[in-house]
């Protein structure tokens, strides 16, 4: 009986902690949108916002370093991490219906010691809904990114993806889901 009560208390503590973090994230997000969109107090109280929280995990030979990124729509609450050793996060926001749409490319070495790249693109807009797109492979494939093509592929994608490059044996496991009124992006870069 005591074990069950401890587990129940832990679950409640975790839920309260997540709720407080979510409230803080929405407050920061709203302040950024008000500032970027130069809204007055009346408009700010009526606006709806889109919030995207991303968790990026590294399961490669070493750290991943950001090569490039693109924001199609939205503003950062917390930027994409410059390097990812094991895991890190980012937060974006924007007014609804514009929503959030962005992409990031990381480079690093795969298990065979080759320079590789991992691309992740995501969207939560009224026009697209929730979408996620990813690629991986040789680093040279990501030296000159055609962002228009990435956006087209993103718009045609679904809510999860798992591309694998047979040449470099790299892959990305990624999904975008709704959680507590925001979108959660989770991506694991494998090498």
N, C-alpha and C positions, 0 to 999 in steps of 0.2 A: 504494500500500500504506500509506503514512504517513497519508494522509487517512482511510482506513478505520479505522485504529487510533485516530486522534483522535476520530472520530465515535463509535466504540465506547466509548472512555473517557468521553466526554461523556454518552452514554446511561447508562452505569453510574453516573456521578456524580449524574445527575438521579434515577435510581432509588434510590440510597442516600439522597439528600436527602429524597425523598418518603417513604421508609420511616421515616427518623428523625422527620420531621414527623408522620406517622401515629401512631407510637409515643407521641410527646409528646402528641398530641391525645387518644389513648385514655387515657393516664395522667391528664391533666387532667379528662377526662370522667368517669372512674371516681371521682376525688376529689370532684367536684361531686355526683354521684349519691349517694355515701356520706354526704356532709354533708346534702343536702336530704332524703334518706330516713331519716336518723339510723340507719344500719346499724352493727352491730358488726363486728369483724374477721372472724368466721366467715362471716357473711352476705355480707360484701364480697368474700371470696375465691371464693364460689360464684356470684356474680351475673353475668348477661350484660347488656351494655348496647347500646343503639342510639345511633349517632352519625350526625348529619347535618351535612355541610359544604356551605355555600352560597356560590356566586360570583354576584354581581349586577353586570350590566354596563349602562351608560347610553349609549344612542345617540340621545339627544334633543338639543334646542337648547341646553340649559344643565344645571345641576345639578338633581338630584332630591332632594326633602326628604321625610322620613318624615311621614306624616299620622297613621297609626294602625297598631297591630299587635295580634295576638291569639295567645296561647299556649294551645292546647287541651290539650296534653300535652308535658311535657319541661321542660328547664332550659337556660339559656344558658351556654355556655362563653365565647362572644363575641357580644354583642348585635347586632341588625340595625344597620347603619350609619345614622346620623342624616341624612347627605347622601351622595349618590353623584355624583362628578364624572365619572369614567370607569369605574372598577370598584372593588368592595370585597367583603368577605366576612363571613360569620357562621358560628357553630358552635352546635349544640344537642345535648343528650344526655338520656337517660333509661334507666331499667331496662327490659329486655325482660320481658314482652310489651307493657307500656304504650306504649313507643315515643315517637316525637316527632311532633307535629302542630302547625303554626303557620301564621300568615299575616301579611303586611305590605302596607301601601299607601303608595305614594310619589306626590308631586305635583310638577309642573313644567310647562314650556311645550313645546308641540309645535312643529314647523317653521312652522306658520301663526301662532305667537305666542298660541295659546289656552291657558288653564289646563286641564291634563288630569290624570288619575289613572291609576295602574297598580297592580293588585292581584295578589299572588302568594300562593298557599296550597299547602302541601305536607304530606305525611304519610309516615311509615314506622313502622307499628304492626303487631302481629300481626293485629288485626281488619281493617285496610284493605289491608295490603301497602304497596307504594310507590305514591304517588299525587301528582299535581300538577295545580293548577287556576290559571287566570289570567283577568283581565279588564283592559280599558283603555277610556278614553273621557273624557267631560267630567268635570272635577273635581267638580262638584255631585253626580254620581252616587255619589261616595264619601264625601259629608259625613256620612251616617247609615247606616253599614254594618250589615246584618242578618247578624251572625256565624253564626247558626244556619243561614241559607240558604247562606252561603259553605261551612260545614262539610259540609252536605248535598251541594252541588255537588262539593266535593273528594272526598267518599267515593264518588261515582259517576263520577269521572274516571279517566284512565289515567296512563301514565308520561311522556307528553309532551303539549304543547299549544301552539297558535299562534293565539290569538284576535286578530282585527283589527277595530277599530271604523271603519266607513266614514265616519262623520261627522267624526271628528277625525284620521283617518288614523294612528292609534296602534295599536301591537300589542305583543305579548309572545311571545318564543320561549322556551319553558321545558321542561326535562326533569329527571327524577330517575332516577339509575342506581346500580347497585351498583359500588363500586370499593374494593378492598382491605379488605373487611369493613365498610365504612361506606356511607352513601348520599350521593351527590353531587347537589346541586341546582344547576342552571345556569339563569340567567334573563337575558335581554337585553330591556331596555325600549326600544322604538323609538318615535320621535315625529317 
